[in-house]
Amino acid sequence: MEILGLELSEVLVIGMFASFILLLFTGYPVAWVLGGVAFIFTGLGIAADYYFDAFIGIDWNYSGLVVDRMWAVMNNWVLVALPMFIFMGLMLDRSGVAADLMTNFVKVFGRVPGGMAITVVIIGVLLAASTGIIGASVVLLSLLGLPIMLEHGYNKELACGTVCSTGTLGILIPPSIMLVLMADQLALPVGDLFLGALFPGILLGAIYIISILVVCYLYPDLAPVPEDAPKVTLGVLWGVFKAVLPPAGLILAVLGSIFFGIATPTEAAGIGAAGATLLAFLNKRLDYNTLKEVVHQTTRTTAFIFAIFLGATAFSLVLRGLGGDEFIEGVLKGLPFGPTGIVIAILFFTFLLGFFLDWIEITLIVLPLVAPVIADLGFNVIWFTVMFAVCLQTSFLTPPVGFAIFYLKGVAPEGISVNHIYRGVIPFIILQLIGLCLVFVWEDLVTWLPSVAYN
C-alpha cells in the first residue's frame, strides 16, 4: 500500500520522527515521549498489518524485545563510567581548584589584550579535561570569570560568549560522557574516541584564544587592560605552576591510565572520582554536606541520562522494526551529492537538529542510523563520530534549546540579559563551525593519535 508515493512503512517512519519532535514542545519528559511514541507506533504497525494486510514486521512479540534491550543497557559495564565521571566533575567543581587557577592565571595574562577572557578559556580547557559536565563548567566559569571581566569594563557580549562557549568544551575534550555514550552506541573503543577527540578539543580552545587576541587588539575598548595589572615575576609563575599541578595530575591519572592501557575507561572513571574527592579534602572543601550534595546531584543526572537511554532504546527498536534504518540509508545514498556531500548533509542536518533537540537524543537516535551509512561509504567511523561530537557541541549554544545559555543566565550578575548572551555566543558558534571544517578537511587531526598510540 502506498500513500503519496511512499510505502506505508515509510509513512510510519516519517510520522514517528515528526511525532517525537512535535511532542517535545509539549513539555513532557523526553524519556516518556520516546517510550510513548514507540508504544503508539507499535500499535499502528500492528493495525496496518490487520486492516490493510500490509505486514511491516512489527507485532507485540517484536516489541517484547524491548525488555531484553533495556536489560542489556543496564547491564553494560562501559556505562558504569558515566556516574563516576559525573561525580568526578561535580566534586572537582567544589574542590576550589578552579578558583586557585583563576587567581593565578589572571596575574599572568593581566597585561595581555583580552587577558581575562583568555584566562577563562585556559581554565575552561583544564576543567573540560577533568569533567564532562557542561552545567557545572558553565556555572563555575560564570561565577569566577564573569564578575571579574565586567568589573574591569569588558564588553558584556564578549564576556558572556567566552564563558558560554568555553564551558561547552567539556562535552568534547576527554573524558567526555558524550563520547562514552557514542562509543557504546556504535560499539567503538572508548579509548579510540578519547584519543581522536583530544586534538580537535584543544584546537577549538586555541581558536577561541587566537580570536579573542585578534579582536581585542583591533578593538581595545572591548577588553580594557587593567592599569594596576601586576608584572609577571618568577613568584607569579610559581603560583601558576602550583595551581595547575593538581588538575594536571588528575587529568594524567585518568587519561594516562586509559591511553597507556593501565586501566579501562570504567576503572579510570573510578580513579578520577577518587582523585577529585582527594583534591577537595586537601583543599579543606570536603565535608558531609558537600559529599551529600555531590552524590545527590550525581544520582539525579545519571537517572536522567539512563531514563532517556531506556526510552531511546524502545524508540530505536520500533523504528528499525518499521524499516527506519533502511529508509534513512536509502534517503542518504539517494542524495545527488556524492559521498563527501552526504557527510556534509548529515552534519548540516545534525546542526539544525541541535536547535531543537538535546545532544543525548541526537546521539541515541540519529547517530546509530547514520553511522552505518558512513561506514558503507568507506569513511573512517572514528573520524566521523568525532566530527559529529564537534557538531553537537554547538547545540549547547543555539537557541531555543541552548542549555549553556540558560546555565549562564541562571547565575549571571545583575545587568546581564538573555540578549547579551545570545549576541555573545553567535561569534563563538561561527568559530566552532570553523573548527568543524578544519576537522573535516584534516582527517589526521582525529586519526593520527589513535593510530600512533595503538601501533
C-alpha positions in Angstrom: 0.0 0.0 0.0 1.3 3.4 -1.0 0.5 6.9 0.3 1.7 9.9 -1.7 4.2 7.6 -3.5 5.6 6.2 -0.2 5.2 2.8 1.2 3.1 2.6 4.4 6.2 1.6 6.4 8.0 4.8 5.2 5.0 6.9 6.1 5.1 5.4 9.6 8.8 6.1 9.9 8.3 9.8 8.9 5.3 10.1 11.3 7.4 8.6 14.1 10.1 11.2 13.7 7.6 14.1 13.3 5.6 13.0 16.3 8.7 12.8 18.5 9.8 16.3 17.6 6.3 17.8 18.0 5.7 16.2 21.3 8.9 17.6 22.7 7.3 21.0 22.6 4.5 19.9 25.0 6.9 19.9 27.9 6.6 16.2 28.7 9.9 14.5 29.8 11.9 13.3 26.9 12.1 9.7 28.2 8.3 9.5 28.3 8.0 11.0 24.9 10.4 8.5 23.4 8.8 5.5 25.1 5.2 6.7 24.4 5.9 7.3 20.7 7.4 3.8 20.4 4.3 2.3 22.1 1.9 4.2 19.8 3.7 3.3 16.6 3.9 -0.3 17.6 0.1 -0.3 17.7 -0.1 1.5 14.4 2.2 -1.1 12.8 0.0 -3.9 14.1 -3.1 -2.1 12.9 -1.6 -1.6 9.4 -1.0 -5.4 9.2 -4.5 -6.2 10.4 -6.6 -3.7 8.4 -4.5 -3.2 5.3 -2.8 -6.6 5.1 0.5 -4.8 4.9 2.8 -6.7 7.2 5.6 -4.4 8.2 7.5 -6.5 10.7 6.0 -5.1 13.9 3.9 -7.1 16.3 3.6 -7.3 20.1 6.2 -10.2 20.2 8.7 -7.9 18.5 8.0 -5.1 20.9 8.8 -7.6 23.7 12.4 -7.4 22.7 12.5 -4.0 24.4 12.8 -5.7 27.7 16.0 -7.6 26.6 17.4 -4.4 25.1 16.8 -2.5 28.3 18.5 -5.2 30.3 21.5 -5.0 28.0 21.7 -1.3 28.6 21.5 -1.5 32.4 24.0 -4.5 32.4 26.6 -2.6 30.3 29.9 -2.2 32.2 31.1 0.6 29.9 28.2 2.8 31.1 29.3 2.4 34.7 31.9 5.1 33.8 29.0 7.7 33.4 28.2 8.2 37.1 31.8 8.1 38.1 32.8 10.8 35.6 29.7 12.9 36.7 30.8 12.5 40.3 34.3 13.5 39.4 33.2 16.7 37.6 30.8 17.8 40.4 33.3 17.1 43.1 36.1 19.0 41.2 33.7 21.9 40.9 33.6 22.1 44.7 37.2 21.4 45.4 38.4 25.0 45.0 40.9 24.1 42.2 39.3 26.4 39.6 39.3 29.4 42.0 43.1 28.9 42.5 43.6 28.7 38.8 41.6 31.9 38.2 43.5 33.9 40.8 46.9 32.9 39.4 46.3 33.0 35.7 44.8 36.5 35.9 48.2 37.7 37.2 50.0 36.2 34.2 47.6 37.4 31.4 46.5 40.7 33.1 48.6 42.8 30.7 47.6 41.0 27.6 44.6 42.4 25.5 41.6 40.2 26.5 43.8 38.6 29.1 41.0 37.8 31.5 38.9 36.2 28.7 42.0 34.2 27.7 42.3 33.1 31.3 38.7 31.9 31.3 39.4 29.8 28.1 42.5 28.2 29.6 40.8 27.3 32.8 37.8 26.0 30.8 40.1 23.7 28.8 41.6 22.4 32.1 38.1 21.9 33.5 37.0 20.2 30.3 39.8 17.7 30.6 38.7 17.0 34.2 34.9 16.9 33.8 32.3 16.4 31.1 29.5 18.2 33.0 28.6 21.3 31.0 26.3 22.7 33.6 29.0 22.6 36.3 31.6 24.1 34.0 29.5 27.0 32.7 28.2 27.9 36.2 31.7 27.7 37.7 33.3 29.8 35.0 30.4 32.3 35.3 30.8 32.7 39.0 34.6 33.0 38.8 35.3 34.8 35.5 32.2 36.9 34.6 32.2 39.3 37.6 36.0 40.0 37.1 35.6 40.7 33.4 32.6 43.0 34.0 34.4 44.8 36.8 37.3 45.7 34.5 35.0 47.1 31.8 34.8 44.1 29.4 32.1 44.1 26.8 29.2 42.1 28.1 28.7 40.1 24.9 32.4 39.2 24.7 32.4 38.1 28.4 29.2 36.1 28.1 30.2 34.4 24.8 33.6 33.4 26.2 32.1 31.8 29.3 29.3 30.0 27.5 31.4 28.6 24.7 34.3 27.6 26.8 32.1 25.8 29.2 30.9 23.5 26.4 34.4 22.2 25.7 33.8 19.6 28.4 31.4 17.7 26.2 34.2 17.1 23.6 37.6 17.1 25.4 38.0 13.7 27.1 37.0 12.3 29.5 33.6 13.1 28.0 30.3 11.4 28.9 29.1 12.1 25.3 32.0 10.2 23.9 31.3 7.3 26.3 27.7 7.2 25.0 28.8 7.3 21.4 31.2 4.5 21.9 28.5 2.4 23.4 26.0 3.1 20.7 28.4 2.3 17.9 30.4 -0.5 19.6 33.6 1.5 19.3 36.5 1.5 21.7 36.1 4.4 24.2 39.9 5.0 24.2 39.9 5.5 20.4 37.3 8.2 20.6 39.0 9.9 23.6 42.3 10.0 21.7 40.6 11.1 18.5 38.8 14.0 20.2 41.8 15.3 22.1 43.3 17.4 19.4 40.0 18.8 18.0 39.1 19.9 21.5 42.4 21.6 22.1 42.2 23.1 18.6 38.8 24.7 19.5 40.3 26.2 22.7 43.2 27.6 20.6 40.8 29.1 18.1 39.0 30.9 20.9 42.2 32.3 22.3 43.5 33.5 18.9 40.2 35.1 18.1 40.0 36.9 21.4 43.6 38.2 21.0 42.9 39.5 17.5 39.5 41.1 18.3 40.8 42.7 21.5 43.9 44.0 19.7 41.8 45.6 17.0 39.1 46.9 19.3 40.8 47.6 22.7 37.6 49.1 24.2 36.0 45.6 24.2 38.5 44.4 26.8 40.5 47.2 28.5 43.9 46.2 30.0 43.8 47.0 33.8 46.1 49.8 34.8 47.1 48.0 38.0 47.9 44.7 36.4 50.9 43.1 38.1 54.1 42.3 36.3 54.9 38.7 35.6 57.6 37.5 38.0 59.0 34.2 39.0 56.7 34.2 42.0 53.7 34.6 39.8 54.8 31.8 37.5 55.5 29.6 40.5 51.9 30.3 41.8 50.5 29.2 38.4 52.6 26.0 38.4 51.3 25.1 41.9 47.7 25.9 40.8 47.9 23.8 37.6 49.6 20.8 39.2 46.5 19.3 41.0 44.2 19.3 37.9 47.0 18.3 35.6 47.8 15.4 37.9 44.2 14.3 37.9 44.0 14.6 34.1 47.2 12.5 33.7 45.9 9.9 36.1 42.5 9.5 34.3 43.5 9.9 30.6 47.0 8.4 31.0 45.7 5.3 32.6 43.3 4.8 29.6 45.8 5.7 26.8 48.6 3.6 28.2 46.3 0.6 28.8 46.7 0.6 32.5 43.0 0.9 33.2 39.7 0.6 31.3 37.6 3.7 31.0 35.3 2.4 33.7 38.3 1.9 36.1 39.8 5.3 35.1 36.5 6.9 35.9 36.8 5.5 39.5 40.3 6.9 39.7 39.0 10.3 38.6 36.2 10.3 41.2 38.6 9.3 44.0 41.2 11.9 42.8 38.6 14.7 42.8 37.5 13.8 46.3 41.1 13.8 47.4 41.6 17.3 46.0 38.5 18.5 47.8 39.8 17.0 51.0 43.3 18.5 50.6 41.8 22.0 49.9 39.6 21.6 53.1 36.4 21.7 51.0 35.2 18.2 51.7 32.5 17.8 54.4 29.3 15.8 54.9 27.1 18.4 53.2 29.3 18.6 50.2 29.5 14.9 49.8 25.8 14.5 50.2 25.1 17.2 47.6 27.5 15.8 45.1 26.1 12.2 45.5 22.5 13.5 45.2 23.3 15.5 42.0 25.2 12.6 40.5 22.3 10.3 41.1 19.8 12.7 39.6 21.9 13.4 36.5 22.6 9.7 36.0 19.0 8.8 36.4 18.0 11.5 33.8 20.5 10.1 31.3 19.5 6.5 31.8 15.8 7.3 31.6 16.4 8.8 28.2 18.6 5.8 27.3 15.7 3.4 28.0 13.2 5.5 26.1 15.5 5.8 23.2 16.1 2.0 23.2 12.4 1.4 22.8 12.2 4.2 20.1 15.1 2.8 18.1 13.9 -0.8 18.2 10.4 0.1 16.9 11.9 2.5 14.3 14.1 -0.3 13.0 11.2 -2.7 13.0 9.3 -0.3 10.7 12.3 -0.3 8.4 13.6 3.1 9.5 17.3 2.3 9.1 16.8 1.1 5.5 14.7 4.2 4.8 17.3 6.6 6.2 20.1 4.8 4.3 18.1 5.0 1.1 17.4 8.7 1.5 21.0 9.5 2.3 22.5 7.4 -0.5 20.0 8.8 -2.9 21.2 12.4 -2.3 22.9 13.7 -5.5 26.0 14.9 -3.7 28.4 12.1 -3.7 30.0 10.5 -0.6 31.6 13.7 0.7 28.4 15.7 0.1 26.4 13.1 2.1 28.7 13.6 5.1 28.2 17.3 4.8 24.4 16.9 4.6 24.4 14.7 7.7 26.4 17.3 9.7 24.2 20.1 8.4 21.1 18.2 9.4 22.7 17.5 12.8 23.5 21.2 13.3 19.8 22.1 12.6 18.6 19.4 15.0 20.7 20.9 17.7 18.4 24.0 17.7 15.5 21.8 18.9 16.9 18.6 20.4 19.4 17.8 23.2 22.7 16.1 22.4 21.5 12.9 24.2 18.5 12.4 21.9 20.6 13.1 18.8 23.3 10.7 20.0 21.0 7.9 20.8 18.6 8.1 17.9 20.3 9.8 14.9 23.9 8.7 15.2 23.2 4.9 15.2 21.1 5.4 12.0 23.7 7.4 10.0 27.0 5.8 11.2 26.4 2.5 9.1 25.9 4.7 6.0 29.2 6.4 6.7 31.0 3.0 7.1 29.4 1.8 3.8 30.7 4.8 2.0 34.3 4.0 3.1 34.9 6.8 5.7 36.6 6.3 9.0 33.9 5.9 11.6 36.1 7.3 14.4 36.7 10.5 12.4 33.0 10.9 11.6 32.0 10.3 15.2 34.4 13.0 16.5 33.0 15.4 13.8 29.5 14.5 14.9 30.6 15.4 18.5 32.0 18.7 17.5 28.8 19.5 15.6 26.7 18.6 18.6 28.8 20.9 20.8 27.0 23.8 19.0 23.6 22.5 20.3 24.5 23.9 23.8 24.7 27.4 22.3 22.0 27.5 19.7 18.5 28.8 20.7 15.9 27.9 21.8 17.4 24.7 23.5 20.9 26.1 24.2 21.4 24.8 27.7 24.7 26.7 28.3 22.7 29.9 27.7 20.2 29.0 30.5 23.0 27.9 32.8 24.8 31.2 32.4 21.6 33.3 32.8 20.7 31.5 36.0 23.9 32.7 37.8 24.7 35.8 35.7 25.3 39.1 37.6 22.6 41.8 37.5 22.6 43.7 34.2 23.2 40.6 32.0 20.2 39.9 29.8 19.4 36.9 27.6 20.0 39.2 24.6 23.6 39.9 25.8 24.2 36.1 26.0 22.6 35.4 22.6 24.6 38.1 20.8 27.7 36.9 22.7 27.5 33.3 21.6 27.0 33.9 17.9 30.7 34.6 17.1 31.7 31.5 19.0 29.2 29.3 17.1 30.9 30.5 14.0 34.3 29.6 15.5 33.0 26.2 16.4 31.8 25.7 12.8 35.3 26.8 11.6 36.8 24.1 13.9 34.4 21.6 12.5 35.6 22.5 8.9 39.2 22.0 10.0 38.5 18.6 11.3 36.5 17.8 8.1 39.4 18.7 5.8 42.2 17.5 8.1 41.3 13.9 9.0 44.6 13.2 10.6 43.7 15.6 13.3 41.5 12.8 14.6 43.0 9.6 13.3 46.7 10.2 13.9 46.9 9.9 17.7 44.9 6.7 17.9 47.0 5.1 15.2 50.2 6.1 16.9 49.1 5.1 20.4 47.9 1.6 19.5 50.6 0.8 16.9 
